[in-house]
């Protein structure tokens, strides 16, 4: 993704970004990207890793895009994550620079001498650096298809392919992508690529919401006449529950649900209460992220639609053969959007990416006679809570560091609001005691909020197979 070429054709006077009371035109954005490029080019070489940590804002966009234009590999991080988790990401990435966008205290925990974004937004702009399109552009922190947290490497070619496939996926989509509001943070691949990247390519005005509560988002939609609203199911649940008058959302021509499965009952309620017919897509970080979309199809609300242009999909049964229509198979994907691999972890990469370029997603699906894809589960233990991936092993390992905990098992259970809730079962050390609140406080000291179990049960023993392997499936609700 060549940043300069991506936005060069847009009217310099047109509004590119809106955040609070601050607007940025395309001309302003190009100028500030050039400033960041110039300042960073004095400090880094192409391919160096730059961490950008901050809340969603105009400045965050400028620094990320300017870093890409300078040839950097960017690791975007959210400051509300626990410092231990952010430190782990930096240990994996070994950044040359850490740039703080209004998050000085957290940035100082990650580097001895972080740079404030204001230091980069000065001076004369310079042109973008030419780099190999197959060089890593983004490092996205993810639980991944292979288990514990890793950094997925997305190349410039991956990002360009993902944006291109989205823009060409449906006739008339470009006309709808005029004023866009996305609820996911820009440190999430959906927010950064599918919302920001697509908005940049389309020349749309992107409305940023650093604190996207329902009242704020409804007000922004009404104020800026948003035409495309993108959010995970948990937010659509809250929006429908708040039931704002439909007139306040009347400008929304397309509502997209992503980052987690959409339940049919929720889609029906959103249409009934808000007058918005939700469409959804499917993807994962390792696919940059899009694989399918139901936009422009006659797929039912519970379907993720059909493959995006340029994406090949297979459903593979347990014997390695293509699954028949109506039969469950694992989703395999191939295309120019499929990632380079996990940084510094060739074994994990080989576990999900074969020699022919097929990405084993770990997601289970069926396809109907009309070619509509339905995600029905996962053959991995990963939980998706409010659109974010939670790997049980990470939560279990941290629970086990509590002096009162002998062993722990973590599973997901259906939740009307979050899609899935994180639930923990713990066995205590004989003679020790700990209640659920104490164990949750322990989790919060290390884990992001969405990873903290909403329910913790103390049990006498955990289900294990003959070889001693934990059998999480026995703990999941039937």
N, C-alpha and C positions, 0 to 999 in steps of 0.2 A: 504494500500500500504506500504509494508515493504521496505524501501529505500535500505537497505543493500542487501537484496536478489534480488531486482530488477536489480542491476548492477553488482552483484558479479561475474557472469559468463563471463563477457566481458574481452577480452585481455587487460591486464594492459597497454600495449604499444600502443593500438589503440587510435585514436583521438576521444574524446568525445564531446568537445566544442571548437568552434572557435568564437572569438569576436575580430574584428580588427586584430591586429598583435599578439594576444595572443591565444595560443592553450593550451588545457588541455587534458591530456590523461585520460583514465579510472582509471589508478593507481593514478594519481594526484587527480582526483575527489574524489575517495574513501578516500584518505588521508585527504583531506580538509573537507569533510563531517564529518569525524571522529573528526577532530579538533573542528569544530563548536559544534558537539555533546558533546564533553568533556567540553568545556567552558560553554555551556548553562546548562549542567546538574548540574553545581555548583550554578546556579542562579534560576532555575525554577524546578517545579515538573511536571510530565506528566499531560497533560490536560490544563496547563496554556496557555494563549493566547500570542503569540509573533507577533507583527506587524513588517513586513519587508517592508521598503519603499525605492524604488530606480528605476533607469532606468534598462532596460534589459542589463544584463552583465553576465560574468562568475561568478563574486562574488555574484550576486543576486541569481543565481542558487545554488551556494554552501551554502549560508545562509538559503535559503528556505528548501533545502533538509536536511541540518544539523539540522535545527529546527524540521523538521518532525522526523528525526532519534532520536532526544532527547525526543520525545513524546509530543512535543508542538502542539497546534492548531494554524495554521499560517493564518494571515490576510495579504495578499500581497497588497500593495498600490503603486500607481504611483505618483511621486512627481509633475507631471504637472497638477494634479487636484487642484482645489481651496482649500485653507486651510480650509474653512468652511465645505466643503464636507468631507475632510479627518478627520477633528475633529469630525464630526458627526459619522463617521464609528468607530472611537476610543471610543467615548462615548458609543456606542452600545456594543463594544467588551470588554471593560475594560481590556486592555492588561497588562500583568505583565512586559513586556519589549517592547521597540520600538528600532529596529535595523535599522541604516541608512547605505545604500549602496551608498555612494557618494552623499547623499542628506541631509547633516547636517543641513542646515538652515530650511528645511521643517520639518525634524524630531524634531528639537527643538521646533517647534510650537505645536507638538503633545505630547511631554513628557518633564518633567523637566530635566531628565538625560538620553537622548537616548544613545545607545551604537553604536560606529562605528564598521562596519563589520570587520575592521582590528584587533580589539580586540579579535575577535572570531577565527580568522585564525592563531592561534599560538598554540604551545604546542603539546603534544602527542595525537594522535587520540585514541578514545575509541569506543567500539562497540555500535551499536544502542540499544535503550531501547525497551524492549518488551511492547507493549500496546494493549489494546482491539481494535480489528479491526473496531468495531462499534463506537469508539470514534471519535468525529469530528477532521478531519485532516486540513481542510481548511475552512475559512470563506470568502465567495466571496460576495463582495458588489454588489448588483443588485437591479434594479427596480422591478424585480420579476414578477411573474404572478399575484400577489395579490395587486399591486399598488405601493405605495411610497417606497423609498429605504430601503432595509433590508439587513441583513447578512444571506445568505444561508449557512447552515452547511452541508458540504460534508464529509462523513466518509472515513476512509482508505479503508473499504470494497467497498464503492461507487466508489472510484477512481480506485481500482484494477479491478472492474467489467467493468468500462468504457474503461480502457486500454485494457483489455482482449477481450472485444467485438469488438473493433476496429481492433486489431491484427488478429482476426480470421474471419473477415468479408468477406474477398475475397482471393481466391487462388492467390498466387503470390505477394500479397501486401508486405509481409516481404522482398522480394527480391528488391522491389522498394524503401523501406524505408532504404536507405543507407546514403545519404547525404541530410539533411532536412533543409529547410529555411522557417520559419514562420514569417509573417509580424505583427501579433497581439502581443501586449506587454505581458509580462509574468504575469502581474497583471490581465489579462483577462483569463477567464476559458478556452477559445479555445487555447490560447498560452500556458497556464500552464499545462493543462492536455492533450489535443489532440495533441499538438506539442511536448512540452518537455517530458511529461509522456510517450507518444508512442515512442519517440526517445530513451529514456532511456531503455525502455523494449526491443526495437529492436536492441540495440547496435549500433545505427546509429550515425554518426557525425552530430551534430546540429550546424548550422551556425546562430549566433545571429546578429540581425541588430537593434541596439538601435535607429537609425534614419532612418527608412525604406523608403526613397524617391526612386523614380523609378530608377534613375541612380545608386544609391548605390546598390540596390537589383540586378539589371542586372549585375553589376560588380562582385558582390559576387557569383551569379549563375555561371558566366563564370569562375571566378578564382577557385572556389572550386568544380566545376562540380556537382552542386546540382541536385539531382534526383527527389525530391519531394518539390514542392513549394505550400505553404498554405497561402491564403490571402482572405480578404473579397471582395465582389464585387467592392467596391469603388477603391480598389487598382488595380484590374484587369482592371477596366475602365481606370485608369491613365496609366497603362502599355500598353494597346492597343493603347491609344491615342499617346503615345510616339513613338510607332512602332519601337522598336530596331530591328536590323537585326535578323532574326530567328536563325542564326548561333550562336548568343550569348546565346540563351536559348536552344540550341539543346540537352543538357544533361537532361532536364526536362522530365521525363517519365510520371509524373502524376501531373496535376494542380488541386488543390482542392480549392473550394470556400465555405466559411462558414461565420457564424455570422449574415447573412442577406440573404433575398431571392435573387436569381440569375435570371435576366431577360433573356429571350431567345435571344433577339437581342444582348445583351452583350456577351453571350456565343458564338454566331455565329461570332461576330467580333473578339473575342480573337482567335478563331480557324483560321479565315481567315488571320488575321494580324500576329499572333505569332506562328501559327502552333501547338497550345496546345488545346486539347479537354478537356474542363473543366468538372469536376464532382463535385457534391455537396452533402452535408449531411444536416441534420437538428437536432437541439437539443436546449437545453437551460440550463442555469446555474443550475437549480434545478434537472437536469438529468445528471450532472457531465461530460460533457454536452451532449454526443451523444445519439441520438435515431434512426436515419436512415442514410443510405448511398446509393449513386448510383454507387459507385465504384464496378466494377465487375458485373454490371447489364447492361441490354439493355435499361435502362430508358432514355427518352429524356432529354435534357439539363435542362429543366424547372422543372423536377421532382427531389425530394429529395431521391428517390429510395425506398428501402424497410427497414423494421426494422433490426437493428443490432442483432447479436446473443445474446440471453438472454433477449431481450427487447420485451415486449408485447405491442401492440398498439390497441386501439379502436377508431373508429370515432363515436361520440355520438350525436344524433340529439337533437332538443330542447325539446323532450319529454322523453329523457333519454334512448332511444332505439338505437341500432346500426344502423348507417346510411347505406343506400343501395349504391351499386356501382354507382358512378357518382353524388351522392347527398352529399351536404356539411354537415360536422359534426365537432364537436370539438375534437381535438386530446387528448386522454387520454393515459397515459403511465404507465407501471409497470415493475419493474425489480430491480436487486440489485444495479443499478446505481442511483436510485431515492433517492433524498437527505433526510436528517434527519428532516428538517424543518427549519424555520426561527428562529434565535437566539432570545430568550426572547419574542417571539410573537406567542403564541399558537393559537390565533384567526386567524391570517393570515395563519398559517400552516394548520389549519383545513379547511380554505376556499379553499385550493388547493389540499390537500392530504386527501383521505378518509380512512376509517378504513380498507379497503381491500388493501391499498397500491397503489391505482390509483392516479396518478398525473394529475390534470386537467390543461392542458397547457395554455388554453385560445386561442390557435391557431386553425384556421379553415382550413380544408383540404378536398380534395376529393381523392378517390382511383379509378383507372381505372380497366378494366377487366384483366389487366396483373399484378395487385398488386402494381403498381407504385403509390406513394403518391405525391400529389401536394398541397403545401400550398397556400391557396387562400386569406387569410386575418387573422384578429384577432377579437375576440369578446370582446377584452379589448381595451382600448384607447392607449396603449403603442405604441410608435414610435420606429423604428429601424433606426438609422442614422449612416451610415458607420460601421455597425456591433455592435453599442452600443445601449443599451436600454435607452430610454428617456420616463419618465412618465409625461404626460402633467400637472398633478396636482402640481408636484414639481416646474415646470417652472412658472405656473400660480401663485402659492403662492408667489414666489419671485418677480415676476412682480408687484404684488399687494402691495408690500412694498414700491414701488416708490411713493413719495408724490403726483404725478400727476395722478396716475392710480387708477381708481375706481374699475374696474373689468377686468379680462383677461381670454381668452380662447386660448388653444394651441392645434393644430392638426398637423398631418403629411400630406405631399403631395408628390406625386411621384417625384423623382429627378434622372436624368440619371446618375449622378456621385455617389451620396451618398445612392441611393436606396430610402430613404425618407428624406425630408427636414423638419425642425421644423419651423412652421409658427404660429405667435401669432396675435390675434385680441384683441385690448384693448379699453376700454371705459375710457375716461379721466374724472377726477373730474371737475365739472363745474367751469369755470374760470381759470383752470390750462392748461398748455401746455407742451408738451414734444415730441420731434421728435424721429424717429426710432433709430437714432444713439445714442441718449442719453439713450434710453431704453435698447439698446444692451450693452452699457457700464455698465449699472446697472446690467444686467444679468451676465456679465463677472466677476463682483466683487464677485460673489458667486458660479456660476455654471461652470461646466466643459465646455470647448469650444464646444463640440458636442451637448450640450444642449441649447446653445444660439440660439435664432431664427434667421434664415437667412432672414426672411421677417417679418416685423411688420406692421400691418394695424390698423389705428385708426378708430373705428366705433362708431355709435351712441348708439347701444344696442347689446347685445348678445342674441342669440336664446335660449329660455327657455321653458320648458314644463309647463303644468298647475300648477304643484306643485312647480315650480321655479327651477327645476333641469336643469343644463346646458345641451344643446343638441349639443354636438360637431359634431355629424354626419351631421348637417345642414351646417357646415362650411367646411367640407371636399370637395375637388373637386369631381364632379360626374364622 
